[in-house]
Amino acid sequence: MKIKFLGAAGTVTGSKYEIEHKGIHILVDCGLYQGPKALRELNWAGMDDVTKYNSVILTHAHIDHSGYLPCLVREGFRKKIHSTKASFELCKILLMDAAKLQEEDADFANETKHGKHFPAEPLYTQDDAESALNLFAVHEYNQWIDIGQVMSFRFIRNGHILGSASVQIRYTHNEQPRIITFTGDLGSGRSQVIKPPEKIYETDFLISESTYGDRNLKNLDEEELAALIKRVYKRQGTLIIPAFSVGRTQEILYIIKKLQMQNKISTQLPVYLDSPMATKASVIYTKFPSELKLNEKEPLAENFFHPVNFRISESTDESMLLCMSDMPKIVISASGMLQGGRVLHHLRAKLPDPKNAVLFTGYQGQGTKGLLLKGGLNKIRIHHKEVDVEAEIVTLDSLSAHADSNELMSFYRNFKKAPRMTFLTHGEMNSLGALQYRINTELEWLCTVPQVDNEFNLD
């Protein structure tokens, strides 16, 4: 049994892991690199002989875990892509949207002739995304699925977003069963929408994410959020909340509605969702009530994520009019790390005015505009223009969908015995190093931090 780390090694995005055993090759996750340009350019490198893979196992739908699937199909992959039912539903919107953006970026580059290559080509097309979606096979949690008669796998709910899972792969070595566990992006259990991760007790090898391996996050202080909303409303400003379309947006909408119902914030303040993808994702969330923490006082329906005075900005024209509006409001828009999308137009319009505010609620990767704003930058370039930063900048990391350092350690302590080896991925170097130190010293486990293309013989 061999494992090769093809992505998310030494960085947070681009998750890809290759498993090889008795002539069977499996990919666990197949994601795009996101963040700085140097990372994004890695998406164009291609992969060696994708036809060798017997299947892909997908931990969840976020693009840094699923976004390379259309490329894989474009390069010749034709086997099954295994996921949970909810992940498949989310991939239908996420992969098609990613493909549409790729096509639009290529068209824009050709119109303006600003790209390195002419004519510019998209990384993949909507036809490629559709072809990938046709290969999906969906499964329930905790159901063992055979692959090639030498391995089997199962999904275990891990509480990150709707449909997200840890993956266990089971095989035999010297007639003894062994298990490899991929945590996927592990949820914190702090979500008010998604159920917490299931405990896992047995594994021989562990591949764990480490996004927040170097820090602990406090529980959400709803009074702090309510105070921010009231503060911005009092000065008749706009509160902009950059949010990932899947996961953070639904959490934020639910909490805002909860604060309204508790009379902690005014229902007079309009709440705009300016993200067509997030609008579609919210509807999908309502179709999987078994994965959600239900509020007993409020039956689950489409309005579960609809605060009072809730408005959806559908078209580009509506979004632009919203940007120009000076009326007090809350605007939730993508992308969460300010890597593109409608939120940049809102920031360009609202950052120069101190009556406005920006609230960060999720992870901000190295080299992103989100991290620069969080760090106190007083000027930032948006759409090739320098924008003054006078608006209030606020961070509530407690709303993140990732387990923090203590929560990761608590998850590890459920194992009845130490894994033969723990591999840390999906983190920046500080997080990887800090979590490795804790595992070595507190648990006394063997632990390593692989680099891209490192291969390990697990036998």
C-alpha positions in Angstrom: 0.0 0.0 0.0 1.4 3.4 -1.1 0.2 6.9 -0.6 1.4 9.9 -2.6 0.6 13.5 -1.7 -0.3 15.3 -5.0 -1.7 18.5 -3.4 -2.6 20.3 -0.1 0.9 19.5 1.1 2.5 22.5 2.8 -0.5 24.6 1.8 -4.3 24.8 2.4 -5.7 24.1 -1.0 -5.4 21.7 -4.0 -6.3 18.5 -2.1 -5.3 15.4 -4.0 -4.0 12.1 -2.5 -3.2 9.0 -4.5 -3.6 5.5 -3.0 -2.0 2.5 -4.8 -2.5 -1.1 -3.7 -2.2 -4.3 -5.7 -2.5 -2.5 -9.0 -5.5 -0.4 -8.0 -5.1 3.4 -8.0 -7.5 5.7 -6.2 -7.6 9.5 -5.9 -9.0 10.8 -2.6 -10.2 14.4 -3.5 -9.3 16.2 -6.7 -9.3 19.9 -5.8 -8.1 23.2 -7.3 -5.3 25.3 -5.9 -6.7 28.7 -4.7 -5.1 31.8 -3.3 -2.0 33.6 -4.7 -1.3 33.5 -8.4 1.7 31.2 -7.9 -0.5 28.6 -6.4 -3.3 29.0 -9.0 -0.9 28.5 -11.8 -0.2 25.0 -10.5 -3.7 24.0 -11.7 -2.4 24.2 -15.3 0.4 21.6 -14.7 -1.8 18.6 -15.5 -1.5 15.1 -14.0 0.4 12.1 -15.2 -1.8 9.4 -16.9 -5.2 10.0 -15.2 -6.6 6.9 -17.0 -4.8 4.7 -14.4 -7.2 5.7 -11.6 -9.9 3.2 -10.8 -12.0 5.7 -9.0 -12.1 9.1 -7.1 -13.4 9.4 -3.5 -14.6 12.9 -2.7 -14.6 14.1 0.9 -16.8 17.2 0.2 -17.9 19.7 -2.5 -15.7 22.7 -1.8 -13.7 23.6 -4.9 -10.3 23.1 -3.3 -11.4 19.5 -2.9 -13.6 18.9 -6.0 -12.6 21.6 -8.5 -10.1 19.7 -10.6 -12.6 16.9 -11.4 -13.6 18.4 -14.8 -9.8 18.6 -15.7 -9.5 15.0 -14.8 -12.3 14.0 -17.1 -10.9 16.3 -19.8 -7.6 14.4 -19.5 -9.3 11.1 -20.0 -10.6 9.8 -16.7 -13.9 7.8 -17.2 -14.4 5.8 -13.9 -16.6 6.5 -11.0 -16.5 9.5 -8.7 -17.8 8.5 -5.2 -19.4 11.0 -2.9 -22.3 11.5 -0.5 -25.7 12.5 -1.9 -25.5 16.0 -0.5 -21.9 16.5 -1.9 -23.2 15.5 -5.4 -26.0 18.0 -5.2 -23.6 20.8 -4.2 -21.1 19.8 -6.8 -23.8 20.3 -9.5 -23.8 24.0 -8.7 -20.1 24.5 -7.7 -18.5 22.7 -10.6 -20.8 24.3 -13.2 -20.2 27.7 -11.7 -16.4 27.2 -11.6 -16.5 26.2 -15.3 -18.6 29.2 -16.2 -16.1 31.5 -14.5 -13.2 29.8 -16.3 -14.9 30.4 -19.6 -15.7 34.1 -18.7 -12.1 34.7 -17.6 -10.8 33.4 -20.9 -13.3 35.5 -22.9 -12.3 38.6 -21.0 -8.6 37.9 -21.5 -9.2 37.5 -25.2 -11.2 40.7 -25.4 -8.7 42.8 -23.5 -5.6 40.8 -24.7 -4.2 41.1 -21.2 -3.3 37.4 -20.7 0.0 35.7 -21.3 -1.4 33.5 -24.0 -3.6 34.4 -27.0 -6.1 33.0 -27.6 -6.7 32.3 -23.9 -8.3 29.0 -23.0 -10.4 28.1 -20.0 -8.9 25.5 -17.6 -12.1 23.6 -18.3 -15.5 24.2 -19.8 -19.1 23.7 -18.7 -19.2 20.6 -20.9 -16.2 19.2 -19.0 -18.0 19.9 -15.7 -21.2 18.2 -17.0 -19.1 15.1 -18.1 -17.6 14.9 -14.6 -21.0 15.1 -12.9 -22.2 12.2 -15.1 -19.6 10.0 -13.4 -20.8 10.5 -9.8 -22.0 7.5 -7.7 -23.6 8.6 -4.4 -23.6 6.7 -1.1 -24.9 6.9 2.4 -22.7 7.5 5.4 -21.2 4.4 7.1 -21.7 2.2 4.1 -18.7 0.1 3.0 -18.2 0.1 -0.7 -15.8 -2.3 -2.5 -13.2 -1.2 -5.0 -11.5 -3.7 -7.2 -11.9 -6.6 -4.7 -8.7 -5.4 -2.8 -10.1 -2.4 -1.0 -13.3 -0.9 0.4 -14.1 2.6 1.7 -16.8 4.4 3.7 -17.9 7.9 4.4 -18.3 9.1 8.0 -20.0 12.5 8.7 -17.4 15.1 9.8 -19.5 18.2 10.3 -17.6 20.6 8.0 -20.4 21.5 5.5 -23.4 19.7 4.2 -22.4 16.3 2.9 -18.9 16.5 4.1 -17.2 13.3 5.3 -14.1 11.7 6.6 -13.1 8.7 4.5 -11.9 5.4 5.7 -10.1 3.0 3.3 -9.9 -0.7 4.4 -7.4 -3.2 2.9 -5.5 -6.3 4.0 -1.8 -6.7 4.6 -0.4 -10.2 5.5 -3.9 -11.3 6.0 -4.5 -8.6 8.6 -7.1 -5.8 8.1 -5.7 -2.3 8.0 -7.5 1.1 7.8 -6.4 4.5 6.4 -8.4 7.5 7.6 -8.6 10.8 5.9 -10.2 13.4 8.1 -11.2 15.6 5.2 -11.9 19.2 6.3 -13.0 18.4 9.9 -15.8 20.4 11.4 -15.6 22.1 14.8 -18.9 21.0 16.3 -19.5 24.7 17.0 -21.8 25.1 14.0 -25.5 26.0 14.8 -26.6 24.5 11.4 -24.5 21.3 10.7 -24.4 18.3 13.1 -20.9 17.7 14.7 -18.4 15.2 13.4 -18.9 11.5 14.3 -16.1 10.0 16.5 -13.7 7.5 14.9 -12.0 4.9 17.1 -9.9 2.7 14.8 -7.2 3.5 12.2 -3.7 2.4 11.3 -2.8 5.5 9.3 -4.2 9.0 9.7 -4.1 11.8 7.1 -5.4 14.9 8.9 -6.1 18.5 7.9 -4.4 21.2 10.0 -6.0 24.5 8.9 -6.2 25.9 12.4 -3.5 23.7 13.9 -1.7 26.7 15.5 -4.7 28.4 17.2 -7.8 27.9 19.3 -11.0 29.7 18.5 -13.5 30.9 21.1 -17.2 30.1 20.8 -19.3 32.7 19.0 -20.2 35.7 21.1 -23.6 36.5 19.7 -23.7 39.7 21.7 -20.5 40.9 19.9 -22.1 40.2 16.5 -25.3 41.9 17.5 -23.3 44.9 18.8 -21.5 45.2 15.4 -24.7 45.1 13.5 -26.3 47.7 15.7 -23.2 49.9 15.5 -23.2 49.9 11.7 -27.0 50.5 11.6 -26.7 53.4 14.0 -24.3 55.2 11.7 -26.4 54.3 8.7 -23.7 52.2 7.1 -23.4 49.0 5.2 -22.1 45.8 6.8 -20.4 43.6 4.1 -19.8 40.0 5.0 -17.6 38.1 2.6 -18.7 34.4 2.9 -18.1 31.1 1.2 -21.3 30.3 -0.7 -21.5 26.8 0.8 -21.4 26.6 4.6 -20.6 30.0 6.0 -23.4 31.8 4.2 -26.1 29.5 5.6 -24.6 29.7 9.1 -24.6 33.5 9.0 -28.1 33.8 7.7 -29.4 31.5 10.4 -27.6 33.4 13.2 -28.9 36.8 11.9 -32.4 35.4 11.9 -31.9 34.0 15.4 -30.7 37.5 16.6 -33.8 39.0 15.1 -36.1 36.5 16.7 -34.5 37.3 20.1 -35.0 41.1 19.5 -31.2 41.6 19.7 -31.0 43.4 16.3 -33.6 45.4 14.4 -35.7 43.7 11.7 -35.8 47.0 9.9 -32.3 46.5 8.6 -32.4 44.8 5.2 -30.3 41.6 4.7 -29.2 41.0 1.2 -27.7 37.8 -0.2 -25.8 38.8 -3.3 -24.5 35.4 -4.5 -26.6 33.3 -6.9 -24.6 30.2 -5.9 -25.2 30.7 -2.2 -28.9 31.1 -2.9 -29.0 27.7 -4.7 -26.9 26.1 -2.0 -29.3 27.3 0.7 -32.1 25.5 -1.0 -30.1 22.3 -1.2 -29.4 22.5 2.6 -33.1 22.4 3.3 -33.3 19.0 1.4 -31.1 17.2 3.9 -32.7 17.8 7.3 -31.0 14.7 8.8 -27.6 16.5 8.6 -28.8 19.6 10.3 -29.3 20.7 13.9 -33.0 21.5 13.8 -34.4 24.3 15.8 -37.4 22.8 17.6 -39.2 26.1 17.6 -38.9 26.6 13.9 -39.8 23.8 11.4 -37.2 23.3 8.7 -38.4 25.0 5.5 -36.9 27.2 2.8 -37.2 30.2 5.2 -34.8 28.4 7.6 -32.1 30.7 6.0 -34.4 33.6 5.4 -34.1 36.4 8.0 -36.8 39.0 8.4 -36.4 41.7 5.7 -34.4 39.3 3.6 -33.7 40.1 -0.1 -32.0 38.2 -2.8 -30.0 40.0 -5.5 -30.3 37.8 -8.6 -28.9 39.6 -11.6 -25.7 41.5 -12.2 -27.6 44.7 -12.7 -29.3 44.2 -9.3 -25.9 43.6 -7.7 -24.5 46.8 -9.2 -27.5 48.9 -8.0 -27.0 47.4 -4.6 -23.3 48.5 -4.6 -24.3 52.1 -5.4 -27.0 52.2 -2.7 -26.2 54.2 0.4 -29.1 52.9 2.5 -28.1 51.0 5.7 -28.0 47.2 5.1 -26.2 43.9 5.5 -24.7 42.4 2.4 -23.5 38.8 2.3 -21.6 38.0 -0.8 -18.8 35.7 -2.3 -16.0 35.0 -2.5 -15.1 34.4 1.1 -11.3 35.1 0.7 -11.9 38.0 -1.8 -10.4 36.0 -4.7 -13.1 37.3 -7.1 -16.9 37.5 -7.3 -19.4 40.2 -6.5 -18.1 41.0 -3.1 -15.1 42.9 -4.6 -17.5 45.4 -6.2 -19.1 46.0 -2.8 -15.7 46.5 -1.1 -14.6 48.9 -3.8 -17.7 51.0 -3.2 -17.8 50.8 0.6 -14.3 50.5 2.0 -13.5 54.3 1.7 -16.3 55.3 4.0 -15.8 54.9 7.9 -19.6 54.4 8.4 -19.3 51.0 6.8 -17.8 47.8 8.1 -16.5 44.5 6.8 -16.9 41.3 8.8 -14.6 38.3 8.2 -16.0 35.0 9.4 -13.8 32.3 7.8 -10.2 31.3 7.0 -8.2 33.8 4.9 -5.3 32.1 3.0 -1.8 33.5 2.6 -1.5 36.1 -0.1 -5.3 36.8 -0.3 -6.9 40.2 -0.1 -8.9 39.0 2.9 -5.8 38.4 4.9 -4.3 41.8 3.9 -7.5 43.6 5.1 -7.5 41.6 8.3 -3.9 42.6 8.9 -4.7 46.3 8.8 -3.8 47.4 5.3 -5.0 50.9 4.7 -5.0 50.8 0.9 -5.8 47.8 -1.3 -6.0 47.2 -5.0 -9.3 46.1 -6.4 -10.0 45.8 -10.1 -6.6 47.4 -10.8 -7.5 50.5 -8.8 -6.2 51.5 -5.4 -8.9 51.8 -2.8 -8.6 53.6 0.6 -9.6 51.4 3.6 -11.5 53.6 6.1 -14.3 51.1 6.9 -14.3 49.2 10.2 -12.7 45.7 9.8 -13.9 43.0 12.2 -13.0 39.3 12.5 -15.1 36.6 14.1 -13.0 33.4 13.6 -15.4 31.5 15.8 -17.7 31.1 12.8 -15.1 29.1 10.9 -16.1 25.7 9.7 -12.8 24.1 10.6 -11.8 22.4 13.9 -9.2 24.4 15.8 -6.1 23.0 17.5 -7.9 21.8 20.7 -10.8 20.3 18.7 -8.3 18.4 16.4 -6.5 17.0 19.4 -9.8 16.0 21.0 -10.8 14.2 17.8 -7.4 12.3 17.8 -7.9 11.2 21.4 -10.9 9.1 20.4 -8.6 6.6 18.7 -8.1 3.5 20.9 -4.5 3.2 19.9 -1.9 5.4 18.2 -1.9 5.2 14.4 1.3 3.8 12.9 1.8 7.2 11.3 0.0 10.5 11.2 0.4 12.7 8.1 -0.5 16.4 8.4 -1.8 18.3 5.3 -4.1 21.1 4.3 -2.4 23.8 6.4 0.1 26.7 6.2 3.6 25.9 7.6 2.9 27.5 11.0 -0.2 25.5 11.5 1.4 22.3 10.3 4.4 22.8 12.6 2.4 23.7 15.7 0.0 20.7 15.3 2.9 18.3 14.7 4.5 19.5 17.9 1.3 18.9 19.9 0.9 15.4 18.4 4.5 14.5 19.1 4.6 15.8 22.7 1.0 15.3 24.0 0.1 12.1 22.3 3.6 10.8 21.6 2.5 9.6 18.2 4.7 9.4 15.1 3.8 12.3 12.9 5.2 13.8 9.6 4.5 16.7 7.3 4.7 15.5 3.7 5.7 17.7 0.8 4.1 17.7 -2.7 4.9 14.5 -4.6 6.2 12.7 -1.5 5.3 9.0 -1.6 5.2 6.6 1.4 5.1 2.8 1.4 2.7 2.1 4.3 3.7 -1.6 4.5 
